[in-house]
Amino acid sequence: MKLTDLIAIYEQKKKIYGDKAYLHVSEIFEEAREHYKNEYLSGPRAAKLRAQGKTPDAEQSWKAFKGKNFEKVIWHMIDKELQSINLRAIPGNQLERKRLSPELSKVYRNLLIRYGQWALLPDVDLVIYEPATCSVIGIVSCKITLRERIAQTAYWKLKLLNDPLTMHIKGYFITTDEDGDLVAGIANPSRNRIIVEHELDGTYTLREVAESEKVKAFPKFIADLRKIVSRGEKHG
């Protein structure tokens, strides 16, 4: 079970559900789960652990695989649409490479957060930028649940706001919300819903939820970016 297998399942969902395929992303991972675990338990890594007298933990391995590849599935889902509005997304860890292209080197510099004499990149899953100018439009965390990193994402957004050179950069969260933090709406909000409503620029869900100005269905992510591009809200 690889990323290409997950993407193939998603493309099948698109053929069946069309524009509503995003509501079935959780199903992709459910369908892949047992296949992955069986592959893992019969593979070389599990055999090596058994040879060392250890018990292979297929569930733990699955969780790591799921978390790592969820952001890549999201990247696949938005990539072409971003290109259609002259934007690009890259994994945040690409900017940590020792050798960067001139384009990504500029993106790197436009995203740095200063801590006195030091500077750090925010720890995010995807970075959205405009290739023509290398201006960073937004940072995106892609997580199965809000509890996985919502507070950290809010922290990075606040740090970006503290510098005139990065204060325009949007902070976004994309989630399947498997814990149901966003389902109830804002009449009786969960702790995590309060955070996303007040600290982030947008949270986009791959399930049906009570929407607000800050919490919306996943398809509205591209629509909101399109508005930013049309209004010229980009600097750096």
C-alpha positions as CSV (number, residue, x, y, z in Angstrom):
1,M,0.0,0.0,0.0
2,K,1.5,3.3,-1.2
3,L,0.5,6.9,-1.8
4,T,-0.3,6.0,-5.4
5,D,-2.8,3.4,-4.2
6,L,-4.5,6.0,-2.0
7,I,-4.7,8.4,-4.9
8,A,-6.1,5.7,-7.2
9,I,-8.9,5.1,-4.6
10,Y,-9.6,8.8,-4.5
11,E,-9.8,9.0,-8.3
12,Q,-12.4,6.2,-8.2
13,K,-14.4,8.1,-5.6
14,K,-14.3,11.1,-8.0
15,K,-15.8,9.0,-10.7
16,I,-18.6,7.9,-8.4
17,Y,-19.3,11.1,-6.4
18,G,-18.0,13.9,-8.6
19,D,-17.7,17.2,-6.7
20,K,-18.7,15.5,-3.5
21,A,-15.7,13.1,-3.5
22,Y,-14.1,15.1,-0.7
23,L,-16.8,13.9,1.7
24,H,-15.4,10.4,1.2
25,V,-11.7,10.9,1.9
26,S,-12.1,9.2,5.3
27,E,-13.4,6.1,3.5
28,I,-10.2,6.0,1.4
29,F,-8.2,5.4,4.5
30,E,-10.7,3.0,6.0
31,E,-10.5,0.9,2.8
32,A,-6.7,1.0,2.8
33,R,-6.3,0.2,6.5
34,E,-6.5,-3.6,6.6
35,H,-4.7,-4.0,3.3
36,Y,-1.8,-1.9,4.7
37,K,-1.7,-3.8,8.0
38,N,-1.7,-7.2,6.3
39,E,1.1,-6.0,4.0
40,Y,3.1,-4.7,6.9
41,L,2.8,-7.8,9.0
42,S,4.0,-10.0,6.0
43,G,6.8,-7.6,5.0
44,P,10.5,-7.3,5.8
45,R,10.2,-4.7,8.6
46,A,7.9,-6.9,10.7
47,A,10.1,-9.9,10.0
48,K,13.1,-8.0,11.2
49,L,11.3,-7.1,14.5
50,R,10.3,-10.7,15.0
51,A,13.9,-11.8,14.5
52,Q,14.9,-9.3,17.3
53,G,12.3,-10.8,19.6
54,K,9.9,-7.9,19.2
55,T,6.2,-7.8,18.3
56,P,5.4,-5.8,15.2
57,D,2.8,-3.1,15.9
58,A,0.8,-2.9,12.7
59,E,-1.6,-0.3,14.1
60,Q,1.1,2.1,15.1
61,S,2.7,1.7,11.7
62,W,-0.7,2.4,10.0
63,K,-1.2,5.6,12.0
64,A,2.2,7.0,10.9
65,F,1.4,6.0,7.3
66,K,-2.0,7.6,7.5
67,G,-0.8,10.9,8.9
68,K,2.1,11.2,6.5
69,N,0.0,10.5,3.4
70,F,-3.1,12.4,4.3
71,E,-1.4,15.7,3.6
72,K,-0.1,14.2,0.3
73,V,-3.6,13.2,-0.8
74,I,-4.8,16.8,0.0
75,W,-1.9,18.1,-2.1
76,H,-3.0,15.9,-5.0
77,M,-6.6,17.2,-4.6
78,I,-5.7,20.9,-4.8
79,D,-2.7,20.9,-7.0
80,K,-4.3,21.4,-10.4
81,E,-6.8,23.9,-9.1
82,L,-4.1,26.0,-7.6
83,Q,-2.2,26.0,-10.9
84,S,-5.4,27.2,-12.6
85,I,-5.2,30.4,-10.5
86,N,-1.4,30.7,-10.9
87,L,-0.5,29.4,-7.4
88,R,1.5,26.5,-6.3
89,A,1.7,24.3,-3.2
90,I,4.7,22.5,-1.9
91,P,5.3,20.4,1.2
92,G,6.8,22.6,4.0
93,N,9.7,20.3,4.5
94,Q,10.9,20.9,1.0
95,L,12.1,24.3,2.1
96,E,14.4,22.6,4.7
97,R,16.6,21.1,2.0
98,K,20.2,22.2,1.9
99,R,20.0,23.0,-1.8
100,L,17.0,25.0,-3.1
101,S,16.2,26.4,-6.5
102,P,16.3,30.2,-6.9
103,E,12.5,30.2,-6.7
104,L,12.2,28.1,-3.5
105,S,15.1,30.1,-2.0
106,K,13.0,33.2,-2.3
107,V,9.9,31.5,-0.9
108,Y,12.1,30.3,2.0
109,R,13.2,33.9,2.8
110,N,9.7,35.2,2.5
111,L,8.4,32.7,5.1
112,L,11.1,33.0,7.8
113,I,9.9,34.0,11.3
114,R,12.4,36.0,13.3
115,Y,13.4,35.2,16.9
116,G,15.9,38.0,17.7
117,Q,19.1,37.1,16.0
118,W,17.7,33.7,14.8
119,A,15.0,32.8,12.2
120,L,12.9,29.7,11.8
121,L,10.5,28.3,9.3
122,P,7.0,27.5,10.6
123,D,6.3,23.8,10.9
124,V,3.5,23.3,8.4
125,D,2.4,20.6,5.9
126,L,1.9,22.8,2.8
127,V,3.1,26.2,1.7
128,I,1.0,28.0,-0.9
129,Y,2.8,30.7,-3.0
130,E,2.7,32.6,-6.2
131,P,5.5,31.4,-8.5
132,A,5.7,34.7,-10.5
133,T,6.7,36.6,-7.4
134,C,7.6,33.9,-4.8
135,S,5.2,35.7,-2.5
136,V,3.8,33.3,0.2
137,I,0.0,33.3,0.2
138,G,-0.6,30.9,3.1
139,I,0.5,28.0,5.3
140,V,-1.6,24.9,5.6
141,S,-1.8,22.2,8.2
142,C,-3.5,19.0,7.0
143,K,-4.6,16.7,9.8
144,I,-7.1,13.9,10.4
145,T,-8.3,15.6,13.6
146,L,-8.0,19.1,15.1
147,R,-6.3,17.9,18.2
148,E,-3.3,16.8,16.2
149,R,-1.9,20.3,15.7
150,I,-4.5,23.0,15.9
151,A,-2.8,24.9,18.8
152,Q,0.6,24.8,17.0
153,T,-0.9,26.0,13.7
154,A,-2.5,28.9,15.6
155,Y,0.9,29.7,17.2
156,W,2.6,29.9,13.8
157,K,-0.2,32.2,12.5
158,L,0.3,34.6,15.4
159,K,4.1,34.6,14.9
160,L,3.6,35.5,11.2
161,L,1.3,38.4,12.3
162,N,4.0,39.9,14.4
163,D,6.2,40.8,11.4
164,P,5.2,43.3,8.8
165,L,6.9,41.2,6.1
166,T,4.8,38.1,6.9
167,M,1.6,39.5,8.5
168,H,-0.3,39.0,5.2
169,I,0.3,35.2,5.1
170,K,-2.8,33.3,5.8
171,G,-3.1,30.4,8.3
172,Y,-5.2,27.5,7.1
173,F,-6.3,24.1,8.5
174,I,-7.7,21.2,6.4
175,T,-9.2,18.2,8.2
176,T,-11.5,15.3,8.1
177,D,-12.4,16.2,11.6
178,E,-12.8,12.6,12.7
179,D,-13.2,13.6,16.3
180,G,-16.3,15.8,15.4
181,D,-14.9,19.0,16.9
182,L,-16.6,21.1,14.2
183,V,-19.9,19.3,13.7
184,A,-21.9,21.0,16.5
185,G,-21.3,24.5,15.2
186,I,-20.7,27.7,17.2
187,A,-23.8,27.6,19.5
188,N,-22.0,25.2,21.9
189,P,-18.5,25.1,20.4
190,S,-15.7,22.8,21.4
191,R,-12.4,24.1,22.6
192,N,-10.8,23.5,19.2
193,R,-13.6,25.1,17.3
194,I,-13.1,28.3,19.4
195,I,-9.4,28.3,18.5
196,V,-10.1,28.0,14.7
197,E,-12.8,30.6,14.8
198,H,-10.6,33.2,16.4
199,E,-7.0,32.4,15.5
200,L,-6.9,31.0,11.9
201,D,-8.0,32.5,8.6
202,G,-9.9,29.4,7.5
203,T,-10.5,25.8,8.4
204,Y,-11.8,23.5,5.6
205,T,-13.5,20.2,6.4
206,L,-13.9,17.0,4.4
207,R,-17.2,16.2,6.1
208,E,-20.5,18.0,6.6
209,V,-20.3,20.6,9.4
210,A,-22.1,23.7,10.6
211,E,-20.3,26.3,8.6
212,S,-19.3,29.8,9.6
213,E,-17.1,32.6,8.2
214,K,-14.0,30.7,9.3
215,V,-15.1,27.0,9.1
216,K,-16.2,25.9,5.7
217,A,-16.6,22.9,3.4
218,F,-13.4,21.9,1.6
219,P,-14.4,23.1,-1.9
220,K,-14.5,26.7,-0.6
221,F,-10.7,26.5,0.1
222,I,-9.9,27.2,-3.6
223,A,-12.7,29.7,-3.8
224,D,-11.2,31.7,-0.9
225,L,-7.8,31.6,-2.5
226,R,-9.2,32.8,-5.7
227,K,-10.6,35.8,-3.9
228,I,-7.2,36.6,-2.5
229,V,-5.6,36.5,-5.9
230,S,-8.3,38.6,-7.5
231,R,-8.0,41.3,-4.7
232,G,-4.2,41.3,-5.0
233,E,-3.7,40.5,-1.3
234,K,-0.1,39.3,-1.6
235,H,3.2,40.8,-0.7
236,G,6.7,39.8,0.0
